[in-house]
Amino acid sequence: MKWEGHLRSVRVQLTLWYAGTLAVVLVLYAGGVFVFLRHSLFAELDNRLHEDFEVAEQMLERTADGGIRWRTSDHHEEETIGDDSWLEAWSPEGKLLYRRASVEGGGKEFRFSAAPPGQREYQSLSLPHDVHIRALSGPYSVDGLPLVIRVARSEARLRHELNELLLVLGLGLPLAVGIAGFGGYGLARRALAPVGQMADRARTITAERLGERLPVVNPDDELGHLAAIFNETFTRLEQSFAQLRRFTADASHELRTPLTAIRSVGEVGLREHRDENAYREIIGSMLEEADRLGHLVDSLLTLSRADAGQGKFTLERVDLAELAREVTNHLGVLAEEKRQSLAVDAAAPVYATVDRLVLRQAVVNLIDNAIKYSPEGGRVRIVVRGQPRGPALEVIDTGPGITAEHRERIFDRFYRVDKARSREMGGTGLGLSIARWAVEVHGGRIELESEEGKGSLFRIRLPSAQA
């Protein structure tokens, strides 16, 4: 099992694929070299046979008795017919008229196995004693006497060279593939070494050690890019775990505060006998805390469903100007208590395809937030306008503004700029988080523009009708 697992490793598989591919390439290359060399050697031998045939045509002559002989007047006999040559002259009827044999084993004539050839043709023939020759046969006429001339040369040197080549290829190919396999394994081991380092480091990363990161040996190669992506993932996980811890701690604290208040008020009310008005006041305080607790639980449930993607939306064509006026009428009482002006600025209807109730919740939270943080006698303005990039709804207040250090986290859950003041106003720190979710779930976004001491502007941007 251990050996099978080792064979399934990427390193071994890469080595086997590399060695196998190289072996196929080398075999094809060696086969091509062998075929090319064999063709070249036979072509060279055939050229020599052609030259021998032409010499034979020039040197054969007819005798007075009708036979055939080699011209004795020629002084270049030894130069024209070598030690490995062979010459025969046959009559068309198959009678041997002349023969010169110099090759080993050529002492016995080799007759035609069929009718003499009508034109020149090359043949590879085997003689006794395992002698192989290459022959060229063709018709010719000597002084009117028709002949069939056959010249031949030994294939010993050719076959010896081919056998040596086969021996070199047979020994060299396995050696080359073996060396390439060992080299490929070393290269694969070196190339995949960062993977082993990343695996060893990844084993040490737990929920308590999310600050650890994978080593990036070369950020420019594929493995370095993979390690960088994993490190980015670990960073997001670390942030998510940190946010989850903060959320859990903040939620526990927020739930504990109203429960503690209800318990304290109830204990104070039971310490001694009180009149009806005192009990009404105690019960009223407990109901206020219970209402705050219920509002907090509803907000947490909304965010929990948003995170789980369980929200069900009914999209419809909604006039944002009308929606803004509806919300301002609903929250007008809160503005009147602080003698604030609450106005909607919309020159014409601006339509968007949204879930009315979900988007209304975002608008309510933004306007309620603006009323809470604007001073008495302040002004809250809602501007609705259509733009080429999509409709926009802006909530502008005259509150204290938000400093730069708080703008990045203002939409985080339970995050408050002034925690004490927010609790006094009944805030849970979830309103802006819910507003952002309600806008982003429609494909839009919330933008914040604020200057300390000069108020804030929250802008909802929604996709255009075409989008």
N, C-alpha and C positions, 0 to 999 in steps of 0.2 A: 504493500500500500504506500509505503514511504517512497519507493522507487517510482510508482505510478504518479504520485503527486509531484515528484521531481520532474518527470517527463512532461507534466502539464504546465510547468512554469513557463512564463513568457520568455525567459532567457534561453531555455533549452529549445522551445519551439522556434524562436527566431534563428537559433543556430542551425537547427535541422532544416528549416526552410531555406536558409542561406546556402548551406552545404548542398542540399538537394538541387536548388536552382543552379548553383555553380557547376555541379556534376553534369546536369543536363546540357548546360551551355558548353562545357569542355568536351563532352562526348560528341555533340553536334559539330563543334569546331574541329575536333580530331578526325571525325568521319569525313568532314569536308576536305581537310588537309590530305587525308589518305586517298580519297577519290581523285583529288586534283593531281597529287603526285603520281598516282598510278596511271592516270590519263596522260600526264606529261611524259612519263617513262615509256609507255607504249607508243605514244606519238613519235618520240625520238627513235625508238627501235624500228617503227614502220618507215620512218624516213631513211634509215640506213638500208632497210630491205629494198626500198624503192631505188636507192642508189646502186645496190648490188644487182638488181634486176636490169638496170640500164647498162651496167658494166657487162653483164652476161649477154645482153643483146649485141653488144659491140664485140665481144671476145669469142663467141661461138661461131664456128664455120663448118661447112659441109665438106666431108671427105670425098675422095673419088669413088669409093665403093658405096656411097649413099649414107655413110654414118655421120656422126657429129664429134668434133674435137675442139679443144681449146687452142687458140692460135699460139703457136710456139714462137712466132716472130716477136711477140710482145714481151718486152723486158720488164714490165711492171706487174707481173703476175702476183708476186707476193704482196704487193701494196693493194691490189684490188680485191683479193680474197683473203680474209683474215683467218686466224686460228679458230674462231667460233662461228665460221660461216659454213654454209651447206648449199650445194647446187645440184639440181637434177634436170634433165631434159627428157621428156616423154613424147612418144608419138600419140596422135589422137586416139589410136586403138588401144593405148595402155601399155606400150612396149617401152622399156627403159632404154634410151639411146646414149645417155651420158650422165655421169655422176661424179661429184667431188664432195666428199664428206670429211669434215675436220672435227666435228663435235664428238664428245665422248658418247659412246652408245649409238653412234650413227652408222655403224658398220652394216646394218641391215636396212635395205631400202624400205621406204614407207609409201606404199601404193595408195592411189586415190581410192577412197571408199565409195565414190560415185563417179558419174561421168566427168571428164575434165572440164574445168570452168570455161565458160565462154568469154569471160572478161576477168580482169585482175581482181583478186580477192585475198584478204588477210585471214590467217587462221592461227590459233594457238594449238599446237599438237604435242602429244606425249609419246616419247620413244621408250624403248626398253631401258631398264636400269634407272627408272625415274628421271629421265632426261626430258626437259621441257624446252620446246623451240617455238619460235614465231616464224611462220612461213608466209610467203607471198607467191601466189600462183597466177599465171596468165598466159594466153596464147601468143605465139610469135612464129615468124616464118624466116628460115635461114636458106637463102638461095632457092626459094620456091618450095622448100620442104617445111610443111606445117609442124609446129612443135607446141608443147606445153612446158613452159619453164617454171620451175619452182626454186626459189631461193629461200634460205632460212638462216636464222641466227639463234643462238642459245638465249634463253630467258633467265639463265642462272644469276647473272649480275643483277638484273631487274628484280627477280624474286628475292635475292639476298637483301637488297636495299629496302624492299617493302617489308620483309620479315623483321629487319632491324627497326624500321619505323614502328611496326606493330608492337615490338618488344618495348621500345621506349615509351610508346603511348600506354601500353598495358601496365607498365610499372610506374610511369609518371602520373597518370590520371588519379589513381587511388591516393598516391602520395600528395598530389596537389590538393585533392578534396580533403584529405585528412588535415593537412596544414591549414587550409582555409577554414575547416571546421573549428580547429583549436583557436585560430585567430578570430573567427567570428564569435566564438563563445567568449573570448576575452573582451572583444569590443562590445558585445551585448552586455556583459557583466559591468563593464565600465560605464556604458551608456545608461544602464538601468540602476546604477548605484544610488543616484538621488532618490529613486522610488523607494529603495530600502530605508534610506535615511528618513524620508517622509513618513513611511509606515511606522518606524520606530518612534518618531516624535508624536505621530497621531495617537499611538497607544497611551501616551502619557496625558493626553488632553481629555479632561472630564468637565463636568458642569462646574466644578469648583476651580478648575484651572483653564478657563477659556481664554485667559490672557496669553497662553502659549501659542506659538506660530510655527508653521512648517518651515524648514530651511529652504531657501531659494539659492541653489548653486549657480545657475545661469539664468537670469531673468529673461534672456532673449530667445531661449529655445522652448520647445513645446512643454517639457517637464517643468521648467521654471514658470511658464505661463499657467500651467495647471496648479502648481503650488501657490502662485499668487492668487488665483481664483479661490482656492480653498481657504487661504488666509483672509480674503475678503469675506467669505462665508462665515468663518469663525468670528470675525469682527462684528458682523451683523448678529450672529447668535449671542455674542457677548453683550451687545447693546440690548438685544431682545430680553435676555435673562436679567440684565440690570434693570430694564424698564419693568419687567414682570415683578421683580423684587420690590421696586419702588411702588408699583401699583398695588401689590399685595399689602405692603406696609401702610401706604396712604389709605387704601380702602378700609383696612382694619381700624386705623385711627379715626377715619371719618365715621365709620359705623359705631365705634366706641363712644364718640362724643355725644351724639343724641341719646344713646342708650344710658350713658352715665348721667346725663341731664335728667332724663325721665326717672331713673332710679333715685337720684338725689332729691328731686322735687317730691316724689312719692314718699320717701322716707321722712322728709321735713313735714309733710302734711299729716303723717301718722303719729308724730311725736306728741301732739296735744290736740285737744278738742278745739275746733274752730267753727266760726259761723259760716253761713251759706255762701256769702260773698268771697270769703277767703278760699273755700273749697273750689268755687267756680274759677277763681284766679289760678289756683294750683292745677286744676284739670285743664284749663285753657293753655297753661304753659306746657303741660304734658302733651296736649294735642298738637301744639306748634312743633315740638320736637319730633313727635310721631309723623307729622306731615313732612318735616324736613327729612326724616329717615326714609319715608316712603318715596319722596322725590329722588333721594340718593339711590335707592334700590332700583327704581325705574330707569335711572340714567345708566347704572351699571348693567342692567339687563339689556338695554339698548346697545351699549358698546359690546357686550358679550355676543349678542346676535350678529352684530356687524363683523366682529372678528371671525365668527364661525361661518359667515356668508349665508345666514339663514333668512335674511330680509326678503320679503316679497314686495315687489313694486308694481304699481299700476300707473303706467305712463299715460299722460294726457297733455293736451295743449293748454298751457296756463299763462295768463296775463300776469307778468311779474309786478306791474304797477298796481293792479287790483289786489294781488297778494300782499304787497307792502302796505296798502291802505287798510286791508283787513287786520293785519297784525298791529298796526299803530292804533287802530280803534280799540283793539283788545288790551293793549298795554298803555293806553292813554291815561288810565287812572293812576298808574305808577308815576308817570311824568307829572301829572297834576299835583300829586302829593309833594313833589320837590319843586313845583312851579317852573317846570321846564317846558320848552316849546318842542313839539314833536311834529314834524312835517314831512310830507312825501313830495318829491320833485320828479315828476314824470310828464313829459310833454305829450306823449302818445302811448298807446298800448305797446308793450314789448312782450312778445310771446316766446316761450321755451317749452320743450317737450320734457316734462319731469313728473315725478310722483309728488303730487301737491302736498300731501301730509308730511312727507319726509323733508322736502325743501322748506316747508313752512316752519318746521322745527328749527332748522338752521337760522332762518330769518328771525324767529322769536328769540333764540339765544343771543344773537348778535345785538338786537335792539335792546333786550333786557340788560345785557352786559353794558351797553352804552348808557342806559338810564342810571344804572347802579353807580357807575364811576364818574358820571358827569356831576358837577356841583349843583347846588340849588340855584335856580334861575338860569341854568345852562341851556344849551340847544343841541338837539339831536335831529339830524337831517338824513333822510333816506332818498338817494338819487337812483333812478332806474333809467337806463338808456340802452339803446340798441347799437351795436358796433359790428364792423365787418368780421371780426374774429368771433363774435357771438355776443349774446346779451350779458349785461353786467348790472349788478345791484350793489350800491355802496351805502354803508352805514357810517356816518360822520358824526363824531361827538366833540365836545369841548372839555373833555376830562383832562387829567394830569398827564396823559400820554404814557408811552412805554419806552423805557430806556433800551439801548441797543443790546445790552447783556441779557435782557429778558425776551427779546423778540423771537429768538430762535426756538425757545421752549414754551412760548405762550400757549401753543396748541397741545402741549403734553397733558396727559391725564393727571388731575389733582395738582397741577402746577398753578401757583398763585404768586403774583408780584408782591402783594401785601397780605400774608395769610391771616393775620388777626382781623384786618378790615374786611376781608372776604367772608370770614365766618360771621361777623357781625351783620353783614348784609344778607346772610342766608345762602351764600354761594357754596357749591360743592367742588368747584374746580374741574367740572366735566363739561360745562356748557360749550366751550370753544372746541373741545375734542369731538363732541357730538356734531357740532356745526361743520367741522372739517369733513367728518365722515359723510354727512348728509350731502355735501357738495361733491366730494370726490367720487361717491358712488354713482353720480350722474355724469362722470367724465369731466367735471369742472375742477376748479381750484379756488382757494381763498388766499388773497394777498393782504398784507398788512403794511400800511404806511403810517408812521407815528413819529412825533417829535416831542420830546419831554417838555411838558408845560404848555403844549399847544394842541392837545387832543390826539385822537387816533382816527384812522380810516380803515375799515374792513371792507374789502371788495370781493364779491362773489362773481366769478367768471364761469359761464356755462358754455358748452359747445354750441356752434351755430346750427341752424336747422338742417343744413346740408350734411354736417358731421353726424 
